[in-house]
Amino acid sequence: MASAVSFEEHLQTGHGLERLDGLLNTLHLLRAEHYMDRKLVSDTFVNDEHHLHVCNRANHAPAACPRLATSVSAKGQQAFLSYNQCVSVVENFAPIVAYLVASFPARLTVQEANIGGVQETQRLRMYFVGSGLDVDGTRFESDSDPTAPQYGREQRLLHPVEHYPTQPPQALNTGGAALGSRHAVHLRELHGEEALRYFRSEFTVLKAEAFNRTINNILFRELVPVGGPTALSDMEEE
């Protein structure tokens, strides 16, 4: 028989989820900024569209992209770093989510949610299907999407997942997508157990793994002095 979860443990788990959501957003933006071969040099708003002007670092001398830069808004930078990165976030940060959620007082189930046709509040020039993390537990049901800025939305926990706005309206598709499913594909590619996806090369697979291990090691190093992964749910509200 499962043990009852106290109100305090529910509260701690809620705080932990909010902090995990913010942590994923911060890690995603930092990773994308250093991982991408492109740089946002300016952004403009034209009617209902947000135009991002991008410099491809691979096609310019190292100093060329900074020289091309004019003014970049914070909203534009976050949208640029999040653009079409939803699957990447789910794939690369699954180990961190599993490591931290396991320490929460209330037992949670995390799935990789596929949400088609997500409605944007500020349209970018191109549109892609979105993915996120579906978190379900006693009294908790949330959708964490660190790449929300690509749709013109503030990054935050969404409640509940079935109300994620789509066009046309459709049900959330989480069928069989356990947390780590996409990361497992990455690992099989890394170890040569599966053919590379069409947009991947041996270099990009190794580069992704190097970034993942570096972030994981730094996060572990920072958490140990403050009590480990339980710090996310144990620390006092500020």
ROLUMLO-351880 format. One record per residue (C-alpha): residue number from 1; residue in three letters; x, y, z. Coordinates in pm, whole numbers, always signed. Layout:
REM ROLUMLO-351880
<node nr="NUM" rest="ALA" u="X" v="Y" w="Z"/>
...
END
This chain:
REM ROLUMLO-351880
<node nr="1" rest="MET" u="+0" v="+0" w="+0"/>
<node nr="2" rest="ALA" u="+136" v="+341" w="-94"/>
<node nr="3" rest="SER" u="+204" v="+574" w="+195"/>
<node nr="4" rest="ALA" u="+3" v="+895" w="+221"/>
<node nr="5" rest="VAL" u="+170" v="+1219" w="+116"/>
<node nr="6" rest="SER" u="+137" v="+1506" w="+362"/>
<node nr="7" rest="PHE" u="+29" v="+1859" w="+268"/>
<node nr="8" rest="GLU" u="+384" v="+1980" w="+338"/>
<node nr="9" rest="GLU" u="+525" v="+1719" w="+99"/>
<node nr="10" rest="HIS" u="+274" v="+1827" w="-167"/>
<node nr="11" rest="LEU" u="+382" v="+2187" w="-113"/>
<node nr="12" rest="GLN" u="+750" v="+2095" w="-135"/>
<node nr="13" rest="THR" u="+689" v="+1901" w="-457"/>
<node nr="14" rest="GLY" u="+505" v="+2197" w="-609"/>
<node nr="15" rest="HIS" u="+795" v="+2427" w="-526"/>
<node nr="16" rest="GLY" u="+1035" v="+2169" w="-665"/>
<node nr="17" rest="LEU" u="+844" v="+2153" w="-994"/>
<node nr="18" rest="GLU" u="+851" v="+2531" w="-1031"/>
<node nr="19" rest="ARG" u="+1225" v="+2540" w="-966"/>
<node nr="20" rest="LEU" u="+1289" v="+2248" w="-1202"/>
<node nr="21" rest="ASP" u="+1091" v="+2427" w="-1472"/>
<node nr="22" rest="GLY" u="+1298" v="+2744" w="-1427"/>
<node nr="23" rest="LEU" u="+1620" v="+2543" w="-1416"/>
<node nr="24" rest="LEU" u="+1537" v="+2369" w="-1744"/>
<node nr="25" rest="ASN" u="+1466" v="+2705" w="-1905"/>
<node nr="26" rest="THR" u="+1799" v="+2849" w="-1788"/>
<node nr="27" rest="LEU" u="+1998" v="+2541" w="-1893"/>
<node nr="28" rest="HIS" u="+1825" v="+2528" w="-2230"/>
<node nr="29" rest="LEU" u="+1905" v="+2893" w="-2311"/>
<node nr="30" rest="LEU" u="+2269" v="+2856" w="-2200"/>
<node nr="31" rest="ARG" u="+2315" v="+2534" w="-2395"/>
<node nr="32" rest="ALA" u="+2154" v="+2670" w="-2710"/>
<node nr="33" rest="GLU" u="+2358" v="+2991" w="-2701"/>
<node nr="34" rest="HIS" u="+2687" v="+2800" w="-2703"/>
<node nr="35" rest="TYR" u="+2577" v="+2499" w="-2910"/>
<node nr="36" rest="MET" u="+2425" v="+2675" w="-3209"/>
<node nr="37" rest="ASP" u="+2627" v="+2765" w="-3517"/>
<node nr="38" rest="ARG" u="+2401" v="+3063" w="-3574"/>
<node nr="39" rest="LYS" u="+2376" v="+3403" w="-3409"/>
<node nr="40" rest="LEU" u="+2080" v="+3639" w="-3391"/>
<node nr="41" rest="VAL" u="+2197" v="+3979" w="-3516"/>
<node nr="42" rest="SER" u="+1866" v="+4170" w="-3512"/>
<node nr="43" rest="ASP" u="+1492" v="+4119" w="-3474"/>
<node nr="44" rest="THR" u="+1193" v="+4325" w="-3579"/>
<node nr="45" rest="PHE" u="+817" v="+4312" w="-3527"/>
<node nr="46" rest="VAL" u="+608" v="+4350" w="-3843"/>
<node nr="47" rest="ASN" u="+232" v="+4344" w="-3781"/>
<node nr="48" rest="ASP" u="+165" v="+4001" w="-3628"/>
<node nr="49" rest="GLU" u="+505" v="+3857" w="-3717"/>
<node nr="50" rest="HIS" u="+835" v="+3850" w="-3530"/>
<node nr="51" rest="HIS" u="+1121" v="+3852" w="-3781"/>
<node nr="52" rest="LEU" u="+1455" v="+3708" w="-3669"/>
<node nr="53" rest="HIS" u="+1766" v="+3800" w="-3869"/>
<node nr="54" rest="VAL" u="+2030" v="+3533" w="-3823"/>
<node nr="55" rest="CYS" u="+2400" v="+3506" w="-3909"/>
<node nr="56" rest="ASN" u="+2539" v="+3159" w="-3978"/>
<node nr="57" rest="ARG" u="+2877" v="+3148" w="-3805"/>
<node nr="58" rest="ALA" u="+2994" v="+2865" w="-4030"/>
<node nr="59" rest="ASN" u="+2965" v="+3091" w="-4337"/>
<node nr="60" rest="HIS" u="+3142" v="+3398" w="-4193"/>
<node nr="61" rest="ALA" u="+3474" v="+3488" w="-4037"/>
<node nr="62" rest="PRO" u="+3463" v="+3473" w="-3651"/>
<node nr="63" rest="ALA" u="+3435" v="+3851" w="-3621"/>
<node nr="64" rest="ALA" u="+3173" v="+3895" w="-3894"/>
<node nr="65" rest="CYS" u="+2861" v="+3803" w="-3697"/>
<node nr="66" rest="PRO" u="+2925" v="+4050" w="-3412"/>
<node nr="67" rest="ARG" u="+2986" v="+4325" w="-3668"/>
<node nr="68" rest="LEU" u="+2653" v="+4250" w="-3834"/>
<node nr="69" rest="ALA" u="+2466" v="+4275" w="-3506"/>
<node nr="70" rest="THR" u="+2243" v="+4574" w="-3444"/>
<node nr="71" rest="SER" u="+1980" v="+4560" w="-3171"/>
<node nr="72" rest="VAL" u="+1836" v="+4238" w="-3034"/>
<node nr="73" rest="SER" u="+1545" v="+4228" w="-2791"/>
<node nr="74" rest="ALA" u="+1539" v="+3987" w="-2498"/>
<node nr="75" rest="LYS" u="+1219" v="+3837" w="-2639"/>
<node nr="76" rest="GLY" u="+1386" v="+3794" w="-2978"/>
<node nr="77" rest="GLN" u="+1693" v="+3627" w="-2829"/>
<node nr="78" rest="GLN" u="+1484" v="+3379" w="-2631"/>
<node nr="79" rest="ALA" u="+1265" v="+3306" w="-2935"/>
<node nr="80" rest="PHE" u="+1576" v="+3252" w="-3150"/>
<node nr="81" rest="LEU" u="+1741" v="+3017" w="-2899"/>
<node nr="82" rest="SER" u="+1414" v="+2823" w="-2862"/>
<node nr="83" rest="TYR" u="+1327" v="+2805" w="-3231"/>
<node nr="84" rest="ASN" u="+1261" v="+2443" w="-3329"/>
<node nr="85" rest="GLN" u="+1447" v="+2321" w="-3018"/>
<node nr="86" rest="CYS" u="+1157" v="+2150" w="-2842"/>
<node nr="87" rest="VAL" u="+1265" v="+1794" w="-2930"/>
<node nr="88" rest="SER" u="+1627" v="+1877" w="-2847"/>
<node nr="89" rest="VAL" u="+1530" v="+1990" w="-2495"/>
<node nr="90" rest="VAL" u="+1329" v="+1674" w="-2429"/>
<node nr="91" rest="GLU" u="+1607" v="+1455" w="-2571"/>
<node nr="92" rest="ASN" u="+1903" v="+1613" w="-2394"/>
<node nr="93" rest="PHE" u="+1762" v="+1706" w="-2052"/>
<node nr="94" rest="ALA" u="+1574" v="+1383" w="-1973"/>
<node nr="95" rest="PRO" u="+1855" v="+1252" w="-1745"/>
<node nr="96" rest="ILE" u="+1852" v="+1573" w="-1540"/>
<node nr="97" rest="VAL" u="+1472" v="+1564" w="-1506"/>
<node nr="98" rest="ALA" u="+1478" v="+1200" w="-1395"/>
<node nr="99" rest="TYR" u="+1759" v="+1266" w="-1146"/>
<node nr="100" rest="LEU" u="+1583" v="+1562" w="-984"/>
<node nr="101" rest="VAL" u="+1221" v="+1441" w="-991"/>
<node nr="102" rest="ALA" u="+1322" v="+1119" w="-813"/>
<node nr="103" rest="SER" u="+1408" v="+1328" w="-506"/>
<node nr="104" rest="PHE" u="+1067" v="+1501" w="-477"/>
<node nr="105" rest="PRO" u="+853" v="+1401" w="-174"/>
<node nr="106" rest="ALA" u="+548" v="+1319" w="-390"/>
<node nr="107" rest="ARG" u="+581" v="+1045" w="-648"/>
<node nr="108" rest="LEU" u="+556" v="+1182" w="-1004"/>
<node nr="109" rest="THR" u="+534" v="+1030" w="-1349"/>
<node nr="110" rest="VAL" u="+699" v="+1225" w="-1631"/>
<node nr="111" rest="GLN" u="+625" v="+1157" w="-1998"/>
<node nr="112" rest="GLU" u="+746" v="+1309" w="-2322"/>
<node nr="113" rest="ALA" u="+441" v="+1482" w="-2466"/>
<node nr="114" rest="ASN" u="+386" v="+1549" w="-2836"/>
<node nr="115" rest="ILE" u="+162" v="+1848" w="-2902"/>
<node nr="116" rest="GLY" u="+78" v="+1924" w="-3263"/>
<node nr="117" rest="GLY" u="-32" v="+2259" w="-3403"/>
<node nr="118" rest="VAL" u="+63" v="+2476" w="-3104"/>
<node nr="119" rest="GLN" u="-85" v="+2823" w="-3141"/>
<node nr="120" rest="GLU" u="+161" v="+3110" w="-3126"/>
<node nr="121" rest="THR" u="+78" v="+3456" w="-2992"/>
<node nr="122" rest="GLN" u="+356" v="+3616" w="-3200"/>
<node nr="123" rest="ARG" u="+415" v="+3438" w="-3530"/>
<node nr="124" rest="LEU" u="+768" v="+3364" w="-3646"/>
<node nr="125" rest="ARG" u="+835" v="+3312" w="-4015"/>
<node nr="126" rest="MET" u="+828" v="+2933" w="-3983"/>
<node nr="127" rest="TYR" u="+627" v="+2703" w="-3762"/>
<node nr="128" rest="PHE" u="+712" v="+2362" w="-3617"/>
<node nr="129" rest="VAL" u="+538" v="+2100" w="-3406"/>
<node nr="130" rest="GLY" u="+606" v="+2139" w="-3034"/>
<node nr="131" rest="SER" u="+713" v="+1890" w="-2771"/>
<node nr="132" rest="GLY" u="+732" v="+1918" w="-2395"/>
<node nr="133" rest="LEU" u="+737" v="+1725" w="-2068"/>
<node nr="134" rest="ASP" u="+408" v="+1604" w="-1922"/>
<node nr="135" rest="VAL" u="+434" v="+1578" w="-1543"/>
<node nr="136" rest="ASP" u="+157" v="+1390" w="-1362"/>
<node nr="137" rest="GLY" u="+114" v="+1304" w="-995"/>
<node nr="138" rest="THR" u="-126" v="+1335" w="-706"/>
<node nr="139" rest="ARG" u="-266" v="+1690" w="-729"/>
<node nr="140" rest="PHE" u="+0" v="+1782" w="-987"/>
<node nr="141" rest="GLU" u="-52" v="+1804" w="-1361"/>
<node nr="142" rest="SER" u="+176" v="+2036" w="-1553"/>
<node nr="143" rest="ASP" u="+338" v="+2087" w="-1889"/>
<node nr="144" rest="SER" u="+692" v="+2220" w="-1896"/>
<node nr="145" rest="ASP" u="+806" v="+2368" w="-2227"/>
<node nr="146" rest="PRO" u="+1137" v="+2557" w="-2201"/>
<node nr="147" rest="THR" u="+1102" v="+2651" w="-2570"/>
<node nr="148" rest="ALA" u="+775" v="+2842" w="-2521"/>
<node nr="149" rest="PRO" u="+936" v="+3173" w="-2639"/>
<node nr="150" rest="GLN" u="+935" v="+3041" w="-2997"/>
<node nr="151" rest="TYR" u="+556" v="+3073" w="-2982"/>
<node nr="152" rest="GLY" u="+570" v="+3421" w="-2831"/>
<node nr="153" rest="ARG" u="+485" v="+3293" w="-2483"/>
<node nr="154" rest="GLU" u="+654" v="+3337" w="-2149"/>
<node nr="155" rest="GLN" u="+825" v="+3019" w="-2033"/>
<node nr="156" rest="ARG" u="+640" v="+2878" w="-1733"/>
<node nr="157" rest="LEU" u="+454" v="+2571" w="-1613"/>
<node nr="158" rest="LEU" u="+123" v="+2526" w="-1793"/>
<node nr="159" rest="HIS" u="-181" v="+2389" w="-1610"/>
<node nr="160" rest="PRO" u="-325" v="+2152" w="-1715"/>
<node nr="161" rest="VAL" u="-161" v="+1990" w="-2016"/>
<node nr="162" rest="GLU" u="-482" v="+1928" w="-2209"/>
<node nr="163" rest="HIS" u="-539" v="+2306" w="-2227"/>
<node nr="164" rest="TYR" u="-220" v="+2375" w="-2423"/>
<node nr="165" rest="PRO" u="-373" v="+2585" w="-2704"/>
<node nr="166" rest="THR" u="-358" v="+2425" w="-3049"/>
<node nr="167" rest="GLN" u="-509" v="+2488" w="-3389"/>
<node nr="168" rest="PRO" u="-709" v="+2288" w="-3468"/>
<node nr="169" rest="PRO" u="-794" v="+2178" w="-3111"/>
<node nr="170" rest="GLN" u="-655" v="+1832" w="-3044"/>
<node nr="171" rest="ALA" u="-584" v="+1597" w="-2760"/>
<node nr="172" rest="LEU" u="-239" v="+1568" w="-2605"/>
<node nr="173" rest="ASN" u="-48" v="+1274" w="-2751"/>
<node nr="174" rest="THR" u="+168" v="+1100" w="-2493"/>
<node nr="175" rest="GLY" u="+120" v="+743" w="-2613"/>
<node nr="176" rest="GLY" u="+410" v="+531" w="-2496"/>
<node nr="177" rest="ALA" u="+654" v="+821" w="-2471"/>
<node nr="178" rest="ALA" u="+824" v="+750" w="-2140"/>
<node nr="179" rest="LEU" u="+1078" v="+1000" w="-2010"/>
<node nr="180" rest="GLY" u="+1412" v="+921" w="-2174"/>
<node nr="181" rest="SER" u="+1269" v="+771" w="-2494"/>
<node nr="182" rest="ARG" u="+1434" v="+1030" w="-2718"/>
<node nr="183" rest="HIS" u="+1753" v="+1031" w="-2511"/>
<node nr="184" rest="ALA" u="+1775" v="+654" w="-2562"/>
<node nr="185" rest="VAL" u="+1775" v="+711" w="-2940"/>
<node nr="186" rest="HIS" u="+2064" v="+956" w="-2897"/>
<node nr="187" rest="LEU" u="+2260" v="+699" w="-2694"/>
<node nr="188" rest="ARG" u="+2204" v="+426" w="-2953"/>
<node nr="189" rest="GLU" u="+2332" v="+663" w="-3222"/>
<node nr="190" rest="LEU" u="+2629" v="+752" w="-3003"/>
<node nr="191" rest="HIS" u="+2730" v="+387" w="-2962"/>
<node nr="192" rest="GLY" u="+2665" v="+295" w="-3326"/>
<node nr="193" rest="GLU" u="+2368" v="+74" w="-3241"/>
<node nr="194" rest="GLU" u="+2128" v="+268" w="-3462"/>
<node nr="195" rest="ALA" u="+2154" v="+454" w="-3791"/>
<node nr="196" rest="LEU" u="+2192" v="+832" w="-3757"/>
<node nr="197" rest="ARG" u="+1882" v="+1040" w="-3816"/>
<node nr="198" rest="TYR" u="+1891" v="+1240" w="-4140"/>
<node nr="199" rest="PHE" u="+1980" v="+1567" w="-3965"/>
<node nr="200" rest="ARG" u="+2257" v="+1415" w="-3751"/>
<node nr="201" rest="SER" u="+2623" v="+1337" w="-3818"/>
<node nr="202" rest="GLU" u="+2887" v="+1166" w="-3607"/>
<node nr="203" rest="PHE" u="+3020" v="+1509" w="-3515"/>
<node nr="204" rest="THR" u="+2683" v="+1648" w="-3401"/>
<node nr="205" rest="VAL" u="+2615" v="+1335" w="-3195"/>
<node nr="206" rest="LEU" u="+2952" v="+1363" w="-3020"/>
<node nr="207" rest="LYS" u="+2905" v="+1737" w="-2975"/>
<node nr="208" rest="ALA" u="+2562" v="+1686" w="-2815"/>
<node nr="209" rest="GLU" u="+2702" v="+1421" w="-2580"/>
<node nr="210" rest="ALA" u="+2992" v="+1646" w="-2479"/>
<node nr="211" rest="PHE" u="+2750" v="+1928" w="-2395"/>
<node nr="212" rest="ASN" u="+2521" v="+1691" w="-2204"/>
<node nr="213" rest="ARG" u="+2803" v="+1548" w="-1991"/>
<node nr="214" rest="THR" u="+2946" v="+1892" w="-1918"/>
<node nr="215" rest="ILE" u="+2609" v="+2030" w="-1805"/>
<node nr="216" rest="ASN" u="+2532" v="+1718" w="-1599"/>
<node nr="217" rest="ASN" u="+2870" v="+1731" w="-1423"/>
<node nr="218" rest="ILE" u="+2842" v="+2103" w="-1346"/>
<node nr="219" rest="LEU" u="+2488" v="+2066" w="-1212"/>
<node nr="220" rest="PHE" u="+2591" v="+1774" w="-990"/>
<node nr="221" rest="ARG" u="+2892" v="+1969" w="-862"/>
<node nr="222" rest="GLU" u="+2672" v="+2269" w="-773"/>
<node nr="223" rest="LEU" u="+2400" v="+2061" w="-606"/>
<node nr="224" rest="VAL" u="+2624" v="+1857" w="-377"/>
<node nr="225" rest="PRO" u="+2720" v="+2146" w="-140"/>
<node nr="226" rest="VAL" u="+2353" v="+2246" w="-93"/>
<node nr="227" rest="GLY" u="+2225" v="+1897" w="-17"/>
<node nr="228" rest="GLY" u="+2197" v="+1726" w="-354"/>
<node nr="229" rest="PRO" u="+1885" v="+1701" w="-574"/>
<node nr="230" rest="THR" u="+1648" v="+1740" w="-277"/>
<node nr="231" rest="ALA" u="+1754" v="+2107" w="-260"/>
<node nr="232" rest="LEU" u="+1498" v="+2193" w="-529"/>
<node nr="233" rest="SER" u="+1206" v="+2092" w="-308"/>
<node nr="234" rest="ASP" u="+1364" v="+2151" w="+36"/>
<node nr="235" rest="MET" u="+1489" v="+2509" w="+9"/>
<node nr="236" rest="GLU" u="+1283" v="+2786" w="+162"/>
<node nr="237" rest="GLU" u="+1075" v="+3018" w="-54"/>
<node nr="238" rest="GLU" u="+1244" v="+3352" w="-111"/>
END
